[in-house]
Amino acid sequence: MLITEGEEDGWYEAVVVALKPGGEFTLQWRDWPDLPMLMRRRDEMALLHPNAAAAAEA
C-alpha cells in the first residue's frame, strides 16, 4: 500500500495492520516502524504494483 502525508510529500510504502468498521485502515510505515500508526480511508491510499520489487531489482 502507498500513502502520503500531504500534497507536498511523496508516496511511501505502508503495511495494513487492521481494517476498522466503516472502511478505515490502520497502517504502519514499512520503513519507519517506530513512528506512530496512521489511519487512512480507502480513497486516501494507492496500490503498489505487484511487480514493483522485481522492477526495482532490474
PDBQT receptor file of N, H, CA, C and O in Angstrom, charges set to zero:
ATOM      1  N   MET A   1       0.837  -1.149   0.000  1.00  0.00    +0.000 N 
ATOM      2  CA  MET A   1       0.000   0.000   0.000  1.00  0.00    +0.000 C 
ATOM      3  C   MET A   1       0.894   1.227   0.000  1.00  0.00    +0.000 C 
ATOM      4  O   MET A   1       1.946   1.224   0.639  1.00  0.00    +0.000 OA
ATOM      5  N   LEU A   2       0.498   2.264  -0.698  1.00  0.00    +0.000 N 
ATOM      6  H   LEU A   2      -0.357   2.266  -1.217  1.00  0.00    +0.000 HD
ATOM      7  CA  LEU A   2       1.235   3.521  -0.716  1.00  0.00    +0.000 C 
ATOM      8  C   LEU A   2       0.379   4.601  -0.069  1.00  0.00    +0.000 C 
ATOM      9  O   LEU A   2      -0.819   4.698  -0.335  1.00  0.00    +0.000 OA
ATOM     10  N   ILE A   3       1.005   5.416   0.785  1.00  0.00    +0.000 N 
ATOM     11  H   ILE A   3       1.978   5.337   1.001  1.00  0.00    +0.000 HD
ATOM     12  CA  ILE A   3       0.292   6.525   1.403  1.00  0.00    +0.000 C 
ATOM     13  C   ILE A   3       1.199   7.749   1.429  1.00  0.00    +0.000 C 
ATOM     14  O   ILE A   3       2.417   7.651   1.277  1.00  0.00    +0.000 OA
ATOM     15  N   THR A   4       0.574   8.899   1.623  1.00  0.00    +0.000 N 
ATOM     16  H   THR A   4      -0.416   8.979   1.746  1.00  0.00    +0.000 HD
ATOM     17  CA  THR A   4       1.303  10.159   1.684  1.00  0.00    +0.000 C 
ATOM     18  C   THR A   4       0.808  10.964   2.870  1.00  0.00    +0.000 C 
ATOM     19  O   THR A   4      -0.294  10.739   3.371  1.00  0.00    +0.000 OA
ATOM     20  N   GLU A   5       1.617  11.892   3.310  1.00  0.00    +0.000 N 
ATOM     21  H   GLU A   5       2.512  12.075   2.904  1.00  0.00    +0.000 HD
ATOM     22  CA  GLU A   5       1.224  12.784   4.399  1.00  0.00    +0.000 C 
ATOM     23  C   GLU A   5       0.557  14.043   3.858  1.00  0.00    +0.000 C 
ATOM     24  O   GLU A   5      -0.107  14.754   4.612  1.00  0.00    +0.000 OA
ATOM     25  N   GLY A   6       0.717  14.334   2.573  1.00  0.00    +0.000 N 
ATOM     26  H   GLY A   6       1.257  13.756   1.961  1.00  0.00    +0.000 HD
ATOM     27  CA  GLY A   6       0.107  15.530   2.002  1.00  0.00    +0.000 C 
ATOM     28  C   GLY A   6       0.576  15.782   0.588  1.00  0.00    +0.000 C 
ATOM     29  O   GLY A   6       1.407  15.046   0.057  1.00  0.00    +0.000 OA
ATOM     30  N   GLU A   7       0.041  16.826  -0.018  1.00  0.00    +0.000 N 
ATOM     31  H   GLU A   7      -0.634  17.424   0.413  1.00  0.00    +0.000 HD
ATOM     32  CA  GLU A   7       0.337  17.134  -1.416  1.00  0.00    +0.000 C 
ATOM     33  C   GLU A   7       1.808  17.454  -1.658  1.00  0.00    +0.000 C 
ATOM     34  O   GLU A   7       2.317  17.219  -2.754  1.00  0.00    +0.000 OA
ATOM     35  N   GLU A   8       2.488  17.981  -0.665  1.00  0.00    +0.000 N 
ATOM     36  H   GLU A   8       2.075  18.172   0.225  1.00  0.00    +0.000 HD
ATOM     37  CA  GLU A   8       3.889  18.356  -0.807  1.00  0.00    +0.000 C 
ATOM     38  C   GLU A   8       4.840  17.165  -0.623  1.00  0.00    +0.000 C 
ATOM     39  O   GLU A   8       6.015  17.254  -0.981  1.00  0.00    +0.000 OA
ATOM     40  N   ASP A   9       4.346  16.064  -0.073  1.00  0.00    +0.000 N 
ATOM     41  H   ASP A   9       3.392  15.992   0.218  1.00  0.00    +0.000 HD
ATOM     42  CA  ASP A   9       5.165  14.891   0.231  1.00  0.00    +0.000 C 
ATOM     43  C   ASP A   9       5.030  13.839  -0.855  1.00  0.00    +0.000 C 
ATOM     44  O   ASP A   9       4.096  13.869  -1.656  1.00  0.00    +0.000 OA
ATOM     45  N   GLY A  10       5.977  12.905  -0.871  1.00  0.00    +0.000 N 
ATOM     46  H   GLY A  10       6.735  12.880  -0.219  1.00  0.00    +0.000 HD
ATOM     47  CA  GLY A  10       5.911  11.786  -1.790  1.00  0.00    +0.000 C 
ATOM     48  C   GLY A  10       5.021  10.674  -1.242  1.00  0.00    +0.000 C 
ATOM     49  O   GLY A  10       4.420  10.804  -0.176  1.00  0.00    +0.000 OA
ATOM     50  N   TRP A  11       4.953   9.592  -1.987  1.00  0.00    +0.000 N 
ATOM     51  H   TRP A  11       5.441   9.486  -2.854  1.00  0.00    +0.000 HD
ATOM     52  CA  TRP A  11       4.188   8.415  -1.584  1.00  0.00    +0.000 C 
ATOM     53  C   TRP A  11       5.162   7.354  -1.099  1.00  0.00    +0.000 C 
ATOM     54  O   TRP A  11       6.180   7.096  -1.741  1.00  0.00    +0.000 OA
ATOM     55  N   TYR A  12       4.848   6.738   0.039  1.00  0.00    +0.000 N 
ATOM     56  H   TYR A  12       4.021   6.948   0.561  1.00  0.00    +0.000 HD
ATOM     57  CA  TYR A  12       5.742   5.755   0.649  1.00  0.00    +0.000 C 
ATOM     58  C   TYR A  12       4.951   4.506   1.032  1.00  0.00    +0.000 C 
ATOM     59  O   TYR A  12       3.737   4.553   1.231  1.00  0.00    +0.000 OA
ATOM     60  N   GLU A  13       5.670   3.394   1.131  1.00  0.00    +0.000 N 
ATOM     61  H   GLU A  13       6.656   3.356   0.970  1.00  0.00    +0.000 HD
ATOM     62  CA  GLU A  13       5.022   2.120   1.437  1.00  0.00    +0.000 C 
ATOM     63  C   GLU A  13       4.594   2.034   2.897  1.00  0.00    +0.000 C 
ATOM     64  O   GLU A  13       5.292   2.485   3.805  1.00  0.00    +0.000 OA
ATOM     65  N   ALA A  14       3.429   1.442   3.085  1.00  0.00    +0.000 N 
ATOM     66  H   ALA A  14       2.862   1.075   2.348  1.00  0.00    +0.000 HD
ATOM     67  CA  ALA A  14       2.899   1.184   4.418  1.00  0.00    +0.000 C 
ATOM     68  C   ALA A  14       2.306  -0.213   4.440  1.00  0.00    +0.000 C 
ATOM     69  O   ALA A  14       1.941  -0.769   3.403  1.00  0.00    +0.000 OA
ATOM     70  N   VAL A  15       2.217  -0.767   5.634  1.00  0.00    +0.000 N 
ATOM     71  H   VAL A  15       2.514  -0.316   6.476  1.00  0.00    +0.000 HD
ATOM     72  CA  VAL A  15       1.665  -2.101   5.842  1.00  0.00    +0.000 C 
ATOM     73  C   VAL A  15       0.308  -1.953   6.527  1.00  0.00    +0.000 C 
ATOM     74  O   VAL A  15       0.177  -1.209   7.499  1.00  0.00    +0.000 OA
ATOM     75  N   VAL A  16      -0.691  -2.657   6.023  1.00  0.00    +0.000 N 
ATOM     76  H   VAL A  16      -0.585  -3.261   5.233  1.00  0.00    +0.000 HD
ATOM     77  CA  VAL A  16      -2.011  -2.637   6.656  1.00  0.00    +0.000 C 
ATOM     78  C   VAL A  16      -1.950  -3.500   7.913  1.00  0.00    +0.000 C 
ATOM     79  O   VAL A  16      -1.594  -4.677   7.855  1.00  0.00    +0.000 OA
ATOM     80  N   VAL A  17      -2.299  -2.905   9.041  1.00  0.00    +0.000 N 
ATOM     81  H   VAL A  17      -2.588  -1.949   9.089  1.00  0.00    +0.000 HD
ATOM     82  CA  VAL A  17      -2.280  -3.597  10.327  1.00  0.00    +0.000 C 
ATOM     83  C   VAL A  17      -3.684  -4.063  10.694  1.00  0.00    +0.000 C 
ATOM     84  O   VAL A  17      -3.852  -5.144  11.259  1.00  0.00    +0.000 OA
ATOM     85  N   ALA A  18      -4.704  -3.245  10.372  1.00  0.00    +0.000 N 
ATOM     86  H   ALA A  18      -4.567  -2.367   9.913  1.00  0.00    +0.000 HD
ATOM     87  CA  ALA A  18      -6.082  -3.599  10.713  1.00  0.00    +0.000 C 
ATOM     88  C   ALA A  18      -7.049  -2.838   9.817  1.00  0.00    +0.000 C 
ATOM     89  O   ALA A  18      -6.724  -1.779   9.281  1.00  0.00    +0.000 OA
ATOM     90  N   LEU A  19      -8.241  -3.400   9.668  1.00  0.00    +0.000 N 
ATOM     91  H   LEU A  19      -8.505  -4.260  10.103  1.00  0.00    +0.000 HD
ATOM     92  CA  LEU A  19      -9.341  -2.751   8.968  1.00  0.00    +0.000 C 
ATOM     93  C   LEU A  19     -10.416  -2.485  10.002  1.00  0.00    +0.000 C 
ATOM     94  O   LEU A  19     -10.881  -3.404  10.675  1.00  0.00    +0.000 OA
ATOM     95  N   LYS A  20     -10.809  -1.231  10.127  1.00  0.00    +0.000 N 
ATOM     96  H   LYS A  20     -10.431  -0.485   9.580  1.00  0.00    +0.000 HD
ATOM     97  CA  LYS A  20     -11.820  -0.859  11.101  1.00  0.00    +0.000 C 
ATOM     98  C   LYS A  20     -13.184  -0.759  10.423  1.00  0.00    +0.000 C 
ATOM     99  O   LYS A  20     -13.257  -0.577   9.207  1.00  0.00    +0.000 OA
ATOM    100  N   PRO A  21     -14.253  -0.874  11.187  1.00  0.00    +0.000 N 
ATOM    101  CA  PRO A  21     -15.596  -0.710  10.614  1.00  0.00    +0.000 C 
ATOM    102  C   PRO A  21     -15.713   0.652   9.925  1.00  0.00    +0.000 C 
ATOM    103  O   PRO A  21     -15.168   1.648  10.400  1.00  0.00    +0.000 OA
ATOM    104  N   GLY A  22     -16.412   0.678   8.827  1.00  0.00    +0.000 N 
ATOM    105  H   GLY A  22     -16.855  -0.131   8.440  1.00  0.00    +0.000 HD
ATOM    106  CA  GLY A  22     -16.565   1.918   8.077  1.00  0.00    +0.000 C 
ATOM    107  C   GLY A  22     -15.496   2.113   7.018  1.00  0.00    +0.000 C 
ATOM    108  O   GLY A  22     -15.488   3.131   6.326  1.00  0.00    +0.000 OA
ATOM    109  N   GLY A  23     -14.588   1.145   6.881  1.00  0.00    +0.000 N 
ATOM    110  H   GLY A  23     -14.595   0.318   7.443  1.00  0.00    +0.000 HD
ATOM    111  CA  GLY A  23     -13.600   1.197   5.817  1.00  0.00    +0.000 C 
ATOM    112  C   GLY A  23     -12.325   1.945   6.137  1.00  0.00    +0.000 C 
ATOM    113  O   GLY A  23     -11.561   2.257   5.224  1.00  0.00    +0.000 OA
ATOM    114  N   GLU A  24     -12.065   2.245   7.397  1.00  0.00    +0.000 N 
ATOM    115  H   GLU A  24     -12.686   1.991   8.138  1.00  0.00    +0.000 HD
ATOM    116  CA  GLU A  24     -10.804   2.877   7.764  1.00  0.00    +0.000 C 
ATOM    117  C   GLU A  24      -9.740   1.825   8.011  1.00  0.00    +0.000 C 
ATOM    118  O   GLU A  24     -10.005   0.780   8.607  1.00  0.00    +0.000 OA
ATOM    119  N   PHE A  25      -8.530   2.112   7.547  1.00  0.00    +0.000 N 
ATOM    120  H   PHE A  25      -8.314   2.960   7.063  1.00  0.00    +0.000 HD
ATOM    121  CA  PHE A  25      -7.407   1.198   7.700  1.00  0.00    +0.000 C 
ATOM    122  C   PHE A  25      -6.417   1.755   8.722  1.00  0.00    +0.000 C 
ATOM    123  O   PHE A  25      -6.158   2.958   8.753  1.00  0.00    +0.000 OA
ATOM    124  N   THR A  26      -5.874   0.884   9.545  1.00  0.00    +0.000 N 
ATOM    125  H   THR A  26      -6.085  -0.093   9.520  1.00  0.00    +0.000 HD
ATOM    126  CA  THR A  26      -4.762   1.235  10.418  1.00  0.00    +0.000 C 
ATOM    127  C   THR A  26      -3.504   0.783   9.698  1.00  0.00    +0.000 C 
ATOM    128  O   THR A  26      -3.400  -0.373   9.286  1.00  0.00    +0.000 OA
ATOM    129  N   LEU A  27      -2.544   1.696   9.544  1.00  0.00    +0.000 N 
ATOM    130  H   LEU A  27      -2.629   2.635   9.878  1.00  0.00    +0.000 HD
ATOM    131  CA  LEU A  27      -1.339   1.436   8.762  1.00  0.00    +0.000 C 
ATOM    132  C   LEU A  27      -0.086   1.740   9.567  1.00  0.00    +0.000 C 
ATOM    133  O   LEU A  27      -0.089   2.572  10.474  1.00  0.00    +0.000 OA
ATOM    134  N   GLN A  28       0.981   1.044   9.211  1.00  0.00    +0.000 N 
ATOM    135  H   GLN A  28       0.984   0.367   8.475  1.00  0.00    +0.000 HD
ATOM    136  CA  GLN A  28       2.304   1.259   9.802  1.00  0.00    +0.000 C 
ATOM    137  C   GLN A  28       3.253   1.542   8.648  1.00  0.00    +0.000 C 
ATOM    138  O   GLN A  28       3.237   0.824   7.649  1.00  0.00    +0.000 OA
ATOM    139  N   TRP A  29       4.080   2.578   8.769  1.00  0.00    +0.000 N 
ATOM    140  H   TRP A  29       4.093   3.161   9.581  1.00  0.00    +0.000 HD
ATOM    141  CA  TRP A  29       5.080   2.827   7.735  1.00  0.00    +0.000 C 
ATOM    142  C   TRP A  29       5.994   1.615   7.613  1.00  0.00    +0.000 C 
ATOM    143  O   TRP A  29       6.460   1.095   8.627  1.00  0.00    +0.000 OA
ATOM    144  N   ARG A  30       6.256   1.159   6.407  1.00  0.00    +0.000 N 
ATOM    145  H   ARG A  30       5.878   1.581   5.583  1.00  0.00    +0.000 HD
ATOM    146  CA  ARG A  30       7.112  -0.009   6.218  1.00  0.00    +0.000 C 
ATOM    147  C   ARG A  30       8.550   0.269   6.632  1.00  0.00    +0.000 C 
ATOM    148  O   ARG A  30       9.172  -0.554   7.304  1.00  0.00    +0.000 OA
ATOM    149  N   ASP A  31       9.082   1.418   6.241  1.00  0.00    +0.000 N 
ATOM    150  H   ASP A  31       8.577   2.087   5.695  1.00  0.00    +0.000 HD
ATOM    151  CA  ASP A  31      10.486   1.732   6.503  1.00  0.00    +0.000 C 
ATOM    152  C   ASP A  31      10.733   2.444   7.831  1.00  0.00    +0.000 C 
ATOM    153  O   ASP A  31      11.882   2.605   8.241  1.00  0.00    +0.000 OA
ATOM    154  N   TRP A  32       9.674   2.867   8.501  1.00  0.00    +0.000 N 
ATOM    155  H   TRP A  32       8.740   2.736   8.168  1.00  0.00    +0.000 HD
ATOM    156  CA  TRP A  32       9.814   3.586   9.772  1.00  0.00    +0.000 C 
ATOM    157  C   TRP A  32       8.824   3.016  10.797  1.00  0.00    +0.000 C 
ATOM    158  O   TRP A  32       7.894   3.709  11.209  1.00  0.00    +0.000 OA
ATOM    159  N   PRO A  33       9.018   1.764  11.206  1.00  0.00    +0.000 N 
ATOM    160  CA  PRO A  33       8.047   1.130  12.115  1.00  0.00    +0.000 C 
ATOM    161  C   PRO A  33       7.987   1.763  13.501  1.00  0.00    +0.000 C 
ATOM    162  O   PRO A  33       7.040   1.514  14.248  1.00  0.00    +0.000 OA
ATOM    163  N   ASP A  34       8.982   2.578  13.858  1.00  0.00    +0.000 N 
ATOM    164  H   ASP A  34       9.750   2.780  13.252  1.00  0.00    +0.000 HD
ATOM    165  CA  ASP A  34       8.973   3.219  15.171  1.00  0.00    +0.000 C 
ATOM    166  C   ASP A  34       8.063   4.448  15.212  1.00  0.00    +0.000 C 
ATOM    167  O   ASP A  34       7.765   4.952  16.294  1.00  0.00    +0.000 OA
ATOM    168  N   LEU A  35       7.617   4.940  14.050  1.00  0.00    +0.000 N 
ATOM    169  H   LEU A  35       7.859   4.530  13.170  1.00  0.00    +0.000 HD
ATOM    170  CA  LEU A  35       6.699   6.076  14.016  1.00  0.00    +0.000 C 
ATOM    171  C   LEU A  35       5.290   5.614  14.363  1.00  0.00    +0.000 C 
ATOM    172  O   LEU A  35       4.969   4.438  14.196  1.00  0.00    +0.000 OA
ATOM    173  N   PRO A  36       4.448   6.519  14.842  1.00  0.00    +0.000 N 
ATOM    174  CA  PRO A  36       3.072   6.142  15.202  1.00  0.00    +0.000 C 
ATOM    175  C   PRO A  36       2.291   5.592  14.007  1.00  0.00    +0.000 C 
ATOM    176  O   PRO A  36       2.558   5.937  12.856  1.00  0.00    +0.000 OA
ATOM    177  N   MET A  37       1.327   4.733  14.308  1.00  0.00    +0.000 N 
ATOM    178  H   MET A  37       1.110   4.452  15.243  1.00  0.00    +0.000 HD
ATOM    179  CA  MET A  37       0.467   4.180  13.259  1.00  0.00    +0.000 C 
ATOM    180  C   MET A  37      -0.441   5.281  12.731  1.00  0.00    +0.000 C 
ATOM    181  O   MET A  37      -0.671   6.293  13.393  1.00  0.00    +0.000 OA
ATOM    182  N   LEU A  38      -0.948   5.060  11.530  1.00  0.00    +0.000 N 
ATOM    183  H   LEU A  38      -0.761   4.238  10.992  1.00  0.00    +0.000 HD
ATOM    184  CA  LEU A  38      -1.774   6.046  10.843  1.00  0.00    +0.000 C 
ATOM    185  C   LEU A  38      -3.131   5.465  10.517  1.00  0.00    +0.000 C 
ATOM    186  O   LEU A  38      -3.285   4.246  10.434  1.00  0.00    +0.000 OA
ATOM    187  N   MET A  39      -4.114   6.326  10.331  1.00  0.00    +0.000 N 
ATOM    188  H   MET A  39      -3.989   7.316  10.398  1.00  0.00    +0.000 HD
ATOM    189  CA  MET A  39      -5.437   5.913   9.886  1.00  0.00    +0.000 C 
ATOM    190  C   MET A  39      -5.688   6.528   8.520  1.00  0.00    +0.000 C 
ATOM    191  O   MET A  39      -5.449   7.719   8.319  1.00  0.00    +0.000 OA
ATOM    192  N   ARG A  40      -6.163   5.730   7.589  1.00  0.00    +0.000 N 
ATOM    193  H   ARG A  40      -6.356   4.763   7.752  1.00  0.00    +0.000 HD
ATOM    194  CA  ARG A  40      -6.485   6.229   6.248  1.00  0.00    +0.000 C 
ATOM    195  C   ARG A  40      -7.750   5.542   5.748  1.00  0.00    +0.000 C 
ATOM    196  O   ARG A  40      -8.030   4.393   6.087  1.00  0.00    +0.000 OA
ATOM    197  N   ARG A  41      -8.514   6.280   4.926  1.00  0.00    +0.000 N 
ATOM    198  H   ARG A  41      -8.286   7.214   4.650  1.00  0.00    +0.000 HD
ATOM    199  CA  ARG A  41      -9.643   5.687   4.214  1.00  0.00    +0.000 C 
ATOM    200  C   ARG A  41      -9.127   5.098   2.903  1.00  0.00    +0.000 C 
ATOM    201  O   ARG A  41      -8.029   5.423   2.451  1.00  0.00    +0.000 OA
ATOM    202  N   ARG A  42      -9.915   4.249   2.316  1.00  0.00    +0.000 N 
ATOM    203  H   ARG A  42     -10.807   3.985   2.683  1.00  0.00    +0.000 HD
ATOM    204  CA  ARG A  42      -9.529   3.585   1.065  1.00  0.00    +0.000 C 
ATOM    205  C   ARG A  42      -9.174   4.588  -0.036  1.00  0.00    +0.000 C 
ATOM    206  O   ARG A  42      -8.245   4.357  -0.810  1.00  0.00    +0.000 OA
ATOM    207  N   ASP A  43      -9.909   5.698  -0.106  1.00  0.00    +0.000 N 
ATOM    208  H   ASP A  43     -10.664   5.885   0.523  1.00  0.00    +0.000 HD
ATOM    209  CA  ASP A  43      -9.660   6.676  -1.165  1.00  0.00    +0.000 C 
ATOM    210  C   ASP A  43      -8.426   7.541  -0.903  1.00  0.00    +0.000 C 
ATOM    211  O   ASP A  43      -8.088   8.385  -1.733  1.00  0.00    +0.000 OA
ATOM    212  N   GLU A  44      -7.755   7.353   0.217  1.00  0.00    +0.000 N 
ATOM    213  H   GLU A  44      -8.030   6.667   0.891  1.00  0.00    +0.000 HD
ATOM    214  CA  GLU A  44      -6.536   8.096   0.547  1.00  0.00    +0.000 C 
ATOM    215  C   GLU A  44      -5.270   7.252   0.369  1.00  0.00    +0.000 C 
ATOM    216  O   GLU A  44      -4.186   7.647   0.800  1.00  0.00    +0.000 OA
ATOM    217  N   MET A  45      -5.420   6.089  -0.269  1.00  0.00    +0.000 N 
ATOM    218  H   MET A  45      -6.300   5.768  -0.618  1.00  0.00    +0.000 HD
ATOM    219  CA  MET A  45      -4.296   5.172  -0.446  1.00  0.00    +0.000 C 
ATOM    220  C   MET A  45      -4.182   4.772  -1.914  1.00  0.00    +0.000 C 
ATOM    221  O   MET A  45      -5.117   4.943  -2.696  1.00  0.00    +0.000 OA
ATOM    222  N   ALA A  46      -3.019   4.237  -2.267  1.00  0.00    +0.000 N 
ATOM    223  H   ALA A  46      -2.259   4.098  -1.631  1.00  0.00    +0.000 HD
ATOM    224  CA  ALA A  46      -2.792   3.729  -3.621  1.00  0.00    +0.000 C 
ATOM    225  C   ALA A  46      -2.190   2.332  -3.506  1.00  0.00    +0.000 C 
ATOM    226  O   ALA A  46      -1.495   2.023  -2.539  1.00  0.00    +0.000 OA
ATOM    227  N   LEU A  47      -2.461   1.504  -4.490  1.00  0.00    +0.000 N 
ATOM    228  H   LEU A  47      -3.026   1.755  -5.276  1.00  0.00    +0.000 HD
ATOM    229  CA  LEU A  47      -1.897   0.164  -4.514  1.00  0.00    +0.000 C 
ATOM    230  C   LEU A  47      -0.511   0.193  -5.138  1.00  0.00    +0.000 C 
ATOM    231  O   LEU A  47      -0.266   0.910  -6.109  1.00  0.00    +0.000 OA
ATOM    232  N   LEU A  48       0.368  -0.576  -4.581  1.00  0.00    +0.000 N 
ATOM    233  H   LEU A  48       0.168  -1.159  -3.793  1.00  0.00    +0.000 HD
ATOM    234  CA  LEU A  48       1.708  -0.756  -5.137  1.00  0.00    +0.000 C 
ATOM    235  C   LEU A  48       1.629  -1.876  -6.169  1.00  0.00    +0.000 C 
ATOM    236  O   LEU A  48       1.062  -2.933  -5.891  1.00  0.00    +0.000 OA
ATOM    237  N   HIS A  49       2.186  -1.659  -7.345  1.00  0.00    +0.000 N 
ATOM    238  H   HIS A  49       2.646  -0.801  -7.571  1.00  0.00    +0.000 HD
ATOM    239  CA  HIS A  49       2.144  -2.672  -8.389  1.00  0.00    +0.000 C 
ATOM    240  C   HIS A  49       2.776  -3.967  -7.889  1.00  0.00    +0.000 C 
ATOM    241  O   HIS A  49       3.826  -3.912  -7.249  1.00  0.00    +0.000 OA
ATOM    242  N   PRO A  50       2.181  -5.131  -8.155  1.00  0.00    +0.000 N 
ATOM    243  CA  PRO A  50       2.703  -6.403  -7.637  1.00  0.00    +0.000 C 
ATOM    244  C   PRO A  50       4.126  -6.726  -8.101  1.00  0.00    +0.000 C 
ATOM    245  O   PRO A  50       4.833  -7.474  -7.427  1.00  0.00    +0.000 OA
ATOM    246  N   ASN A  51       4.553  -6.180  -9.231  1.00  0.00    +0.000 N 
ATOM    247  H   ASN A  51       3.978  -5.572  -9.778  1.00  0.00    +0.000 HD
ATOM    248  CA  ASN A  51       5.899  -6.449  -9.735  1.00  0.00    +0.000 C 
ATOM    249  C   ASN A  51       6.894  -5.346  -9.378  1.00  0.00    +0.000 C 
ATOM    250  O   ASN A  51       7.980  -5.298  -9.956  1.00  0.00    +0.000 OA
ATOM    251  N   ALA A  52       6.557  -4.477  -8.460  1.00  0.00    +0.000 N 
ATOM    252  H   ALA A  52       5.675  -4.516  -7.991  1.00  0.00    +0.000 HD
ATOM    253  CA  ALA A  52       7.416  -3.347  -8.114  1.00  0.00    +0.000 C 
ATOM    254  C   ALA A  52       8.779  -3.815  -7.602  1.00  0.00    +0.000 C 
ATOM    255  O   ALA A  52       9.797  -3.225  -7.963  1.00  0.00    +0.000 OA
ATOM    256  N   ALA A  53       8.824  -4.845  -6.780  1.00  0.00    +0.000 N 
ATOM    257  H   ALA A  53       7.997  -5.324  -6.487  1.00  0.00    +0.000 HD
ATOM    258  CA  ALA A  53      10.095  -5.340  -6.249  1.00  0.00    +0.000 C 
ATOM    259  C   ALA A  53      10.974  -5.895  -7.366  1.00  0.00    +0.000 C 
ATOM    260  O   ALA A  53      12.180  -5.648  -7.379  1.00  0.00    +0.000 OA
ATOM    261  N   ALA A  54      10.395  -6.633  -8.292  1.00  0.00    +0.000 N 
ATOM    262  H   ALA A  54       9.416  -6.833  -8.281  1.00  0.00    +0.000 HD
ATOM    263  CA  ALA A  54      11.155  -7.198  -9.402  1.00  0.00    +0.000 C 
ATOM    264  C   ALA A  54      11.694  -6.092 -10.304  1.00  0.00    +0.000 C 
ATOM    265  O   ALA A  54      12.823  -6.181 -10.786  1.00  0.00    +0.000 OA
ATOM    266  N   ALA A  55      10.895  -5.049 -10.536  1.00  0.00    +0.000 N 
ATOM    267  H   ALA A  55       9.978  -4.976 -10.145  1.00  0.00    +0.000 HD
ATOM    268  CA  ALA A  55      11.330  -3.951 -11.381  1.00  0.00    +0.000 C 
ATOM    269  C   ALA A  55      12.464  -3.165 -10.729  1.00  0.00    +0.000 C 
ATOM    270  O   ALA A  55      13.366  -2.686 -11.417  1.00  0.00    +0.000 OA
ATOM    271  N   ALA A  56      12.420  -3.032  -9.408  1.00  0.00    +0.000 N 
ATOM    272  H   ALA A  56      11.687  -3.421  -8.849  1.00  0.00    +0.000 HD
ATOM    273  CA  ALA A  56      13.481  -2.300  -8.691  1.00  0.00    +0.000 C 
ATOM    274  C   ALA A  56      14.802  -3.039  -8.746  1.00  0.00    +0.000 C 
ATOM    275  O   ALA A  56      15.862  -2.413  -8.720  1.00  0.00    +0.000 OA
ATOM    276  N   GLU A  57      14.756  -4.367  -8.822  1.00  0.00    +0.000 N 
ATOM    277  H   GLU A  57      13.894  -4.875  -8.843  1.00  0.00    +0.000 HD
ATOM    278  CA  GLU A  57      15.975  -5.180  -8.861  1.00  0.00    +0.000 C 
ATOM    279  C   GLU A  57      16.631  -5.165 -10.247  1.00  0.00    +0.000 C 
ATOM    280  O   GLU A  57      17.835  -5.390 -10.370  1.00  0.00    +0.000 OA
ATOM    281  N   ALA A  58      15.841  -4.903 -11.277  1.00  0.00    +0.000 N 
ATOM    282  H   ALA A  58      14.862  -4.721 -11.177  1.00  0.00    +0.000 HD
ATOM    283  CA  ALA A  58      16.369  -4.951 -12.652  1.00  0.00    +0.000 C 
ATOM    284  C   ALA A  58      17.239  -3.785 -12.987  1.00  0.00    +0.000 C 
ATOM    285  O   ALA A  58      17.749  -3.695 -14.104  1.00  0.00    +0.000 OA
TER     286      ALA A  58
